[in-house]
Amino acid sequence: MIPKLVALIIALPLLTVYADFMGVLGGMVMAKAQLDISYTTFIDRLQVALTVTSYLVGIGKTPVFAAFIAVIGCYQGFRVSGGAEGVGRRTTVSVVQAILAVIVLDALFSIAFSYLDI
């Protein structure tokens, strides 16, 4: 279980950085194509809208999310029985539980960050 936990704690922040970059790149392309906003204007506005603090808060939450996802996945994996049908059932349960856990954790982070004025 520990290798899976460590791997996900390392991989999820990297995936988040990649997804953030691709999302901004896609937004830039669509702003140019649909709204005729130049790339330089987009980047200038992005620098105003995006703060380092907000970016670091987003990246900082991902190891916690990763740990919960890994623990839930491993726990459900240990409970598999009944062959391929059992694997499918436990996979579905682990996905639903992980999504719910991330939503609840994100809400708790929002409460904590609001309390701390972050």
N, C-alpha and C positions, 0 to 999 in steps of 0.2 A: 504494500500500500504506500509506503514512504516514497519509492521512486515515482509512482504516478502522481503523488501529491506535489513533490518537488518539481517534476516536469511541467505540470499544469501551472504552478505558481510562476515558473519562468516563462512558459509559452504564452499564457493569456495576456500579460502586459505587452509582449511583443506583437501579438495579434491585434491588440487594441491600438497600438501606435500605427500599425499598418492600415487598419480599418479607418482610423482618423485621417491619415494621409490620403487614402483613396477617396474618402468621403469629401474632403476639401477639394481634391483634384476634380472629382465628378461634379461638385457644385460649381467650380470655376468654369468647367466646360459647358454646363447647362446654363449658367448665367450669361456666358458669351453667346450661346446658340439661341436661347429663348428670350433673353432680356437685352441683348446687345450691350452687355457690360464688359468693358475691356479687362484683360487679365491684370493689368497694373491697378486699375480701380478696385477690382475684387480683392487683390492682396492688400491694398491700402486699407480697405474697409475691414478686412479680416484682422489686421493688426489692431484695429480699434476695438473690434467686437470680442476678440479672443485674448484673454489674459493668461499669463503664465500660471497664475494661481488656479484658475479653473481647469487648465490642462493638467496640472500636476495632481489636483484633486481627483480628476477622472482616472488618471493612471494609477494613483495611489490606492484606489478602491479595488482595482482588479486582482491583486494577490489575495484579498479576503474573499472575493467572489470565487476565485480559482480554488481556494482551499475548501470552501463549502461544496462546490461542484464535485471536486475529487472525492471528498469524504462520502457524499451521497452516492456517487457512482460506484465506489468501492463497496460500500455497505450493501447496496442492492445487488452488486455482482456476487458478493459472498452468499447471498440468500437465494441464488438461482438453483432451481431444481426442476426436473421434468423435461430436460432436453431443450430443443430449439424453441419450443413454445414457451418454456419458462424463461429463456433468455429474452425473447421478445417482450414478454409481459414485464419482466424486471427492467428492461431498457425503457419501456414506456413510463413506468412508475418513476424511474430515476430522472428522466427528462422533465416530467411534470414537477417533481419535487425540487429539482434544481432551479427551474424557472421561478417557482414560487419562492424559493429561498433567496434568489437574487433580487426579486421584487421587494421582499420584506427587508433584506439587508440594505438595499438602496434607500428605502424609506427611512430606516434607522439612521443611515448616514446623513440623509437630508435633515432629519431632526437634530442630529448632533452638530452638523455644520451650521445650521441656522442658530442653534444655541451659542456656538462659538464665534458667530459672525464671520464665517469663512465664505 
